[in-house]
């Protein structure tokens, strides 16, 4: 390799490239103008020692990277603090871990090779590259990290042919691009992780083994930088290629998804019937069921012009007042409207502000800008409560990225992020942008005034000094030109070039309509967690940017697509698909939507009471007829909502809402008061039954399932009703409604 280094840095570089090709050594396009080396004449602590300590697990949380270290030897987690680690190795414990006169007698090597007892066991052999590199670093004087050390600029991942077959193996090669056009093969010291273990697995050397069909990714981690290699494994369905190439399309969403289905050899399910579509679209857009009159009218229109009727329905839904209720509630979850953490008057102002933005269809980038730059009274300007809830520069920095970029940076508060490229320095430079925002008391009780100060910085605990303010991945901010540092935040955050802002809101909206995000979890966007369809993700984000962040335009595009219209029924060839939208993914309805649907079907509204009394600004009992999706506060005394996963709005994380089934849910539907009391109520729609058995059965199905009963269902129920005495027919109808409202068809959107 030394000879190759000479040739690549000489006029013979072209011949060296030819030698590499003949020898089977892969090179990148840039090799004509770089120095390639694998054996470093003088290893540096930052670029060569730290990766070895990381790859061998020495600085992991289970070993010396633990908070208290191990046996008196402390290293920073994953090597985020070069200076402290160098001191711990070369100066701590009277310098006994290093022997410059005889590197082989250094404790650092004796314990790692198992020559001396080591609780961590043997980490490498004496003839390994790890041993040789560390020994040469010690022999060269154990040089400390220097400002002049070459900086890692990017990682290049080489994976021969991303398309693979079951049982095949692929070897990943990782090249580290440093400054001064230097590239090093760092495959041996890279950490590998498979993001889809059911598709591809990877060992410590970067050897990928394909074990299942689908699309997987291998993330590589070296010196706090992350890159991803993609692996695509088509299903082995006996599906003719030609029909897949003729899939219907109504825009870029269908184009991208159809292309992925062809690539994976996944047959799509047929279109859903019209009754399923109207129910699905109502629940996903409004959080309500269509009325029986809506269903009858829509089905009649579809007989004349199905596509025209569907498009007209979409436009009506986007104009309905329930649209405002539903999306106000969704964004209130995201923005944590809660009278437990805010004074009631402030919580109501916050909720009112969010509702106004939804009513006006305010673009998402403007909503983000107004929230981040908010000032003044949190009673008068509801947006100010976004900061009041997170009244600390670090918490605010984490909240902004989680809310508007779908990304958690909290790990970087203590150490370099383990699954993103953000370092501890990046974190505190970013958090320092919020260091000059303060809230102060006013003359009114519980009111807070948000102000921006001309001075103030956030010190980084590791150094005791503030980092120069800088957005994540952005440029250092010049304080002298900005009266408020937050202006730099919003300019960077909402800039079209920000790779996360548009994608984060696209992912949230997409998950609402399809039951699963392009990235799962929806607020876990990171390099090491790629989407199921990168081309579609980018195209959808680009579309939203072109529409100037008009969320209704995005929703309209989704609702009109052939992909959204697909049936949830599986085919033999797509039964295993859970990520590529060959079919609609059934998902359980939100707790609030189920409760409102019970009230809508039975005609008996739910009575809501506050769970705590924090003042008289929120009524303790909400007006009769208030729907769950109209509630302005999360502090509600409702066993049903709690059991079915309503979030408390205390964490800025989508994980706070749960759709997991539980025995408590089953028992409450079967024996609890929520549904049974509504069915027994004199106000229940059952009391208005027509007496015509056929009509009453049809009404029950139209109300609950938005469809007519099948002939088999109709005949079985009629037989049951007719066989019952007249005095018990009302009870039989009550049982029918209970059976419908407790069924999977009712509780799930499909």
N, C-alpha and C positions, 0 to 999 in steps of 0.2 A: 504493500500500500504506500510505503514511503516513495518507491520508484514512481508509482502512479501520481503521487502528489507532485513530484518533480516535473513529470511530463505535462500534467494539467496546468502547471504554472509556467510552462515553457512554450516556445513556438511549436512543439510537437503535440500540443493538446489534441489536435484532430486525430493523430495516430493513436493517442492514448484512448480516445473514445472508441476507435475501431478495435483496439485490444480488449476493451471492456466488453464490447458486443460479442467478440469471438469467444471470450471467456465466460459468457453468460452473465456478466455483471450488468444490472440495469442502471441506466443513467437518466437523469431528467434533461429537459431541453436546455436548461440553463448551464449545463456542465461545460459548455464551450468557453464560458467566461468566469469560472469559479475555481477555487482551490478545493479539491476533495481529499479528505483525510479521515482515516479511522483510528490510527494510532497517533496520539497527540504528543509532540516532543516535550511539552511542559504542561501537564494537566493543571487546570485552574480549579479552585475550590467551588466556585459558583456553578460552572458549566460541566464539571466532570465528577467531582467528589459528591456533591449533593444528589445528583441523579442515582448514583450507586446506593447511597444511604436510603433513598426512597424506594428503589426497586427491590432492595433486599429487606425492606420492612423495618429498618433501624429507627426511622423517625415517624413511624405510624403510631396511632393512638394506643395500640396494644403493647407498644414497646417504649422506647425512650422518648417518643413524641407525646406521651401521656402528659396530662397537666402537671404532675409531680415528677415526671421522668421515671427512670427505673434504676434502683441501686445507686442513687446519687448522680446518675448521668442523665442530663436533660438536653433534649434536642427540640427545636421548634417543629411543630406538626407539619409533615411533608416538606420540611426545609424552607419555610417562608422567611426565616430570619437568618440570612447568611452570616452576618457579623457575630450574632450570639452563638450560632452553632460552631463557627470557627474557634471562638474563644473557649467554648465548652470542650472541644476536642484537643486544642493545643495548649491552653493555659490553665483550665480548671484542674482540680485534683493534683496541683503542683506539676502539671505538665506530664504526668506519668503515662498518659495514653499515647504519647508520641515519642519515638526514639530516633532522632535525626541521624545519629551516628550509625545506627544499625536498624533500618526500617523494619526488618523482619522481626525484631524484638518489641515492636510497638504493640501495646495492648489492643489498639484498634484492629490490628491484624490477627494477633494471637487468639483473641476471643471469637472473632468472626469466622476463623477457620477451624475452631474447635480445638486448637492446641491447648488452650487453657479453658477450664470450666466456664460455660456461658449459658445462662438460663434461656437465652434466645436460640440456642442450638447453633449448628454450623450454618453459616450464611453463604459461603462460597469456598472454593478450593484454592490451594496455593498456586496452582498453575492457571488460574482463571484470569480473564481480562480485568475483572474487578480487583483482584489482588494486585496485579501488575500496575494498574492505574494508581491505586492508593499508595503503593510502595514508591512509585516514581514521584508522586506528589510529595510524600514525606522526604524522600531523598533530595528533592529540589528545594527543601527548606520549609515545607508546609505553608506555602504562601497564602496570605489572607485574601479575601475578596477585594478587588480593586475597582475603582470607578472606570478604569480603562479596559476592564474585561469585555470581550465581545458580547453583545446582547443578542439573545435569541429573538429573531424577527418572526419566524413562522415555522410550522411543521408541514412537511410534505409526506403524504401517505401514498405508497405505491402498492396497489393490489391488482395482480393480473386478472383481468376480466371479472367485472362485478357480477355478470350473469353466471350462475352456477347450477349444478345438478345435485340431487340428494347423494350424500356419501362422499362428495368431492372435498378436497382440501386445498387451501390457498395460503401462501406465505406472505404476510404483510412485511413490507420494509418501510422504515420511518427515517426520513432525512430531516435533520435540523438545519435550518438556514440561519446563519449568524451574520453579523456585519462583515464588511470587507469581502463580500462574495465568498464566504467560507461555508461549506456544507459538510456535515459529518453524519455518518450512518450511526444512528442512536437506537436502532431496533432493540438491541440487547438491554438497554436501560430504560425502555419505555414500558409503562403500565398499560395493559390492554383490558378492555371491558366490553362484553357483548350487551347491546341494548335489547336484543330479542333472542333470549336463550333457546326458544323453541325453533328458531330458524338457523342460527349459527352459533357455535361456541368457539372460544379462543383460549389458547394456553398462554403461559408467561412469555413464550418466545415469539408470539404473534402468529402462530399457526392456526388458521381458521378451518373448522370442520363443519360442513353443512349437514344439518340433521333434520330439517323440515322445510316446508314450502312457505313462501311469503317474501317479505322484504325486511332485512335486518340491517344492523349497523354495528360496526366495531369502533369504539372510541379509544383514542390513544392519548396518553397523558405524559408529558415530558416538560420539566422545568416550568410548571404552572401553565403550560399552553396545551390546548386540546384541539385535536382534529378528528375527523370521522371518515371511515371507509364504509361504503355501502355494499351490501350483498343482496342480490335479487335471485330468488329461486322460484321459477314458475311451477304452478300446480300441474300434475300429470293427468289432467282431465282429458278425456277423448272429445274435446270440444272443437268443432270445425272453426278454423281461423276466419273464414269469410263472413259468417254471421256476426262475429265480434266486431269485425271491421265495418259493419253496416249499422252499428248502434245509433239510435236517434240522438240528436244533440240540439239543444236550444241555447248554446252559448259556451263560453270558455270553461265553465264548471264541468259540463258534460264532456267537452273535448278532452280535458285533462284526466278526468276519471276514466273515461272510456279507453284512453291510451294506456292507463295503468292496468285496466282489466285485460286488455289485449296482451300486454307485457307479461302478466302473471297467469294468463290462460284461465281467467275467472269468468264464467258465464253470469250475466246479470239476471236477477229475478224479473219477472214481467211487471208491468205497471200495476199499481194497486187499483182497486175498483173506486168508483166515484164516492161512495159512502165513506170508505176508509180515508180518502183524501180530505174530505171536508172536515172530518173529525180531527185528523192529524194536524191540518193547517190551523184550525181554531185553537187547539191546545198549545201548539208550539208558538203561535203568534200572540194570542190573547190570554191564554191560560184558562179559557172557558170552553164548555161544550157548545156546539151549535144547537139551536132550538129545533124542535121537530118540524116547525114551519120552514126554518132555514134549509133543513135537509130535503124536504119534499120539493121546495122550489129549486134547489141546486140540482137535484137529480133530474128534474124535468128539463132544466136548461141544458144539462149535459147530453140529453138525448138529441138535442138540436145541434149543438156545437160544443163538444167536450173541452177542447183547448181554450176556446173563447170563454166558456163558463168558468174554467179554472182561473184564467187570467183576471176575469172580472171579480171573482171571489177574492183573489189576492189583493186587488186594489181596495175592495171594501174593508177587508181586515185591517189594512194599514191605516185606514181612516177612522176606525172604530174607537170610541172612548175607552173601551177595555184595553186597547193597545197601550194607552198611556198608563193605566193602572198596573198592567203586567210589567212593563219595562221600568217604570218607576220603582216597583218592588224589587226587580232584579238588580238595578243599580244601587238601591238602598242596601241590599245585601253586600254588594261589593264595597261600598263606601262606608259601611258600618254605622248606619243610623240607629241609635240606641240610647234611650233615656237613662240607662244605668250608668253609662260612661259620659253622658252629656246632660246638662240641665234640660228639663222637659221643653222649655221655651226654645232652647238652642236646637234640640233634636227636631222640633216641629219646623223651625226655620230651615234647617238642613234638608228635611224631607220636601218642604215646599219648593226650595231652590231646585232640587233634582227633578221634581215633577214639572216645573216650568221649562226645564231644558228638554225634557221628553216631549212636552206639548209643542214646543217650537221646533222640534227636530234639529236642535242645535248640533252642529258637527262635533264629532268626538274630540278632535284636536282642540276645539275652542273650549269644550268642557274641561279637558285636562289643563289647558292654560289658565282658565279662571280659577280652578281649584288650587293649583300650585302657586299662583300669584295673589291669592286672596288676601285682603287686608280689612281692617275695621272691626266693627262689632259682630260677634258671632250670633247675636239676636237679630240683627238687621241684614247682614250678609251671610246667608246660610252656608256659602262655600267656605267661609273662614273656619268652620268646624272641622274641615278636613285636616288642618294643621293642629287645631286645638286637641283633637283626639291623639295626635302623635307629636306632642310638644317637646321634641328633642331632636337635634340635628341627625343623629344616627337613626332613630326610629323613623323620622320623616324620609330619609334617604331610602331606607328599606321599603317603606310603604309606597313611595312613588314608583319604584321599580316593580314591586309586586303588582300594583294596581294597573299600571299603564304599560308595562313591558312584560308582564306575566313571568317575572323572573325573581328568584330569591337571591339576595346578595348578603344575607345575614351571616353566612359562614365566614365571609371575608372580614367581619368585624374583629375576629380573634386571630385568623391565620389566612393564608392564601386559600381561595375557594377550591375545594377538591374536584368539582365537576364543571367548573367554568374557568375562564381565563383571568378573572378579576383577582388581583392581589390585595394584600392588606393595605398597601400604599394606595392602590386605586380606590379602595373603600373610603379611607379617611380624606382623600382629596375630594371625592364626590360628596361625602357628608359635610365637608367644610362649606359647601355651597349654601347650606341651610343654617349655618352657625349664627347669622345675623338677624334671624327672625325670632321675635319674642312675643309673648302674650302677657298682658297686664290687666289688673282689675279696673273696673269702671265704678261709677257711682251706683249702678244697679246691682242688686245681689245676684251672684252667679254669672254675670255677664263678663266676657273677656274681650279685650281689644287686641287685635293682631297688628303688630308694627314691624317695620324693617329698620334696623339700626345701621349707622354708617361704619361701625367697626365691630371687631370680635372675631375670634377664630376658634376652631376645635382642635385641640392638641391630640396627636396620635400617641397612645399610651406606650408603644414600643420605643419611641424616640423622645417623647416629651415635647416635641415640637409640632406645629401644625404643618400639614401638607398643603402645598399651593392648591387652591380650589380648581377642580377639573372634573368635568362630567366623565362618566365611564366611557373609555375609548375615545374621548374628545381631547381638545386642546386646553392648556392652562388658561384660566380666565384672568383678564386684566381688570383688577378692582377699580382702577382709576377712571375707567370709562363706563362703569355700571353703577347706578344708584342702588340697585337691588340685585344681588347675585342670583336670585331665583330666575331672573330674566335669561341668564345663560342656561339655566336648567331647562326651561320650557322651549327655548330656541333649539337646544340639542334634542330634547325629548320628542318634540312634535315635528322635527325636520324629516322630510321625505326620505332622507338617506339613512335615518335610524333603522337598523335592520329588525328591531323588535316592536316598535310602537304600533304600526298598522297590523302586524301579525298577531299581536296579543289580543286586540279587540276582535279581529277576524276569528281567532280561535274560540273566543268566548261565545260569539254569535253562532258560529258553526256548530259548536257543541249543543247549544240550545235547540237547534233545528234537527240535528242528526243523532242526538243522543250520545255522541262520542266526538271528541275534538280531533282536529288534524294532528295535534300534539296532546298526549295524555300524560299527566294531568293538565287541565287547561291553563293553570298558572305555573307551569313548570317548563317554560321555554328556555332551553339552553343548548349549547353546541352538542353536548353529549346525550341529548334526548331529541333526536331528529323527528320530524313529522313523518306520517305514513305516506305522504305524497308531496315531496318538496316542490315540484313544478307547480302543482295546484296551489300550494300554500303561497308561493311567491306571486302567482297570477292573481289570486284573490286579494292579496294585500295591495298589489299594484292597481287593481280595479278600484279598491276603496280609496286609494290616494288620488286616482283620477277623478273620482266622484267627490273629492274634497271632504272625505270622512263622513259622508251622509250614510248613516247606518240603515235607513230605510231602503236606500238603493241596493245595499248589500242583501238585505232580507228579501227584497223583491226578486233579485237575481237567483237566490237560493230557492225560493218558493216556486218560481217558474221553471226550474230545471227538471229535466227528465230523471235525474238522479234522485231528487227529493220525492218524486212521484213513485219510485219503485216500491214494490210490495215487500213486506217484511218476511214473507214466506220463503223458506230456503229451497234451494235446488241441490241435488246430489253433488254438483260441482262447486257450489259456493258455501256449503254448510260450515266449513272451517273458517271462513272469512269473517274477521271481526274488526278490520281496519281499513278496508279499501272500498267500501260503499257499493258493493255489488248488490246489496239489498238495504232496506231501511232497518236500522237497529232498534228493536223495541226497548223502551226504557220506562221505568216506573215514574208516575207523575209526582211532581212536587207535593209535599204535605199540604200546602195551602191550596193547590189546585184541586186535590182530592176533596178536601173539606168543602170548598166552594161548589164542586160538582155535586156532592151530596145534597147541598142546599138547593141547587138548581133543579135537580131531578125530582126531589121530593116536594119542592116548593116551600120548604121550611127553613128560614134563614137561621144562621148561627149567631148566638149572642156571645160577644167578646167582652172580657174584662181585663183590665191591666193587672199584672201580677204584683206590682209595687206601686205605692203612692209617693211620687216624688214631687208633688205640687199640684196645683189646680190648672195647669196649662194643658195637660192631657186629661180628657174625661176618663173617669175610672171605668165607666161603662160606655161603650161606643153605641151610636144610634142603631136601632133595629134595622136590619137589612144591610149593614156594613159587611162587605165580603173580606175574606182573609187577605186577598191581594190588594185591598184598599187600606190596610192598616199602616199607619205611619211609623209605628214603633215595633221593636222586636219583643218588648216586655209584655207578653200576653199570657194570661193564665189559661192554658189549653193543653190538656193531657194528650189530645189527639195530635196536635202540631208537634209537641215535644217527642212523642213516640215515633212519629213518622219522619223525624230528622230535620225539623226546622232549625236553622242556625241561630245562635245567640247574638251574632254580630259582634263578637269580641276579638276575633282573629281575622286578619286580612288574608284569608286563604279559602279557596273553594272547598277544601277538605272539611270545613266546618259543617257543611250541609251533607247529610247522609241519606243514601237511598238503599242502604242495606236492609234486608228483611229481618224481622225479629219475632220471637214468640209473643212479645207484648203487643205487636201490631195485629197478629192473628187473633189473639184473645179479645182485643178491644173491638175489632170488627164483628166478631162472633157474639160477644156478650156485653160489650161496652155500651155506654149511653149515647154516643155520638150518632150512630146510624139508627139504632133501634128506637130511640126517642123520636127521631124525625119520622120514621115510618108509622109510629103509633099516634103521632100528633093529629089533632082534628084538622089542622091546616094542611096536612099532607095531600099531595095531588091525588092520592088513592081515594080520598073522600069525594073527589069529583069524577070518579070513574063513570063511564057512560052506561054501563050495564051490558053493552054489546061486547061479548067476550073477544071477538076478533079484533075490534078496534082497541080495546083496552090492552091487549097483548102487543099490538103494533105500537101503541103509544109508549109502552114500557121500553121496548127495544129502541125506538127512535130517541127517546130521552136519554137512555143510558149508553147505547152503542152507536147511535146516529145511523142506524140501518134498520131495514125491515127484518123480521125473523125469517129464517128459512122455513120451507114447507115442513120439514121434519120437526123443527122447534115448535112451530105453530101447532101442529097436530098433537104433539106430546103434551103441551101445556093445556090445550083445549080439553083433552081427555081427562087430565087431572082436575081441571076446574069443574067440568061437567059431572064428574063422579063425586064431587064434594057436595054436602047438603047446602041449600041456599044460605043458611045461617053462617056457614063457614067460608063462603066464597071470597069475602073481603080478606079473611086471614090467608087464604091461598094466594090472592094477589099480593098481599104484603110479603109472603114468603118468596114470591116470584121476584119482587123488587129487591129483596135482601140478597137473593141468589145472584141477580145481575150486578148489583152494586158491590158485591164482595168478590167478584170474579176477576181473573187476570185480564180479561178483555177490557174491563172497565178501568182497572187500576193502572194499566200500562197504556202508553201511546205506541201505536203500532202502524 
